C-alpha cells in the first residue's frame, strides 16, 4: 500500500466500519499486535452492538 497515495472516500460506511478498517490498517503495519487488534475489534463490535440495542429499544417505544 502506498501511504502517499490519496485516501479513498469513506462515503456510505458506518463509523463502526471505519473503526474496524483503522484497526486493520494499524495491524497490517504492525502498529497493533495480534492481541491488541483482537481486543480492539471486540470493543468496536461490543459498542456498536450496545448502540444497536439502544436504538432498537428507542424505536420500539414510538
Steps between C-alpha positions, in 0.01 A plus 500: 500500500635838401459725805549810289211420264175690555268328746174357377170665582318344795154580371227248586693344787399499863733620774519136607633400157746788504629408846544136393688613189727721710577214738573270205729765350695535825528122531618467139787739565580332833400801708254273684599151604265204454362515854441877483337467160268226624411701812442817296272324251300346785459837671385664176241225443382505863443876494323485166279214621411694816407801287290282269315362805438851632374611160268198481358577846443862403320417177276238664349766727396726213 
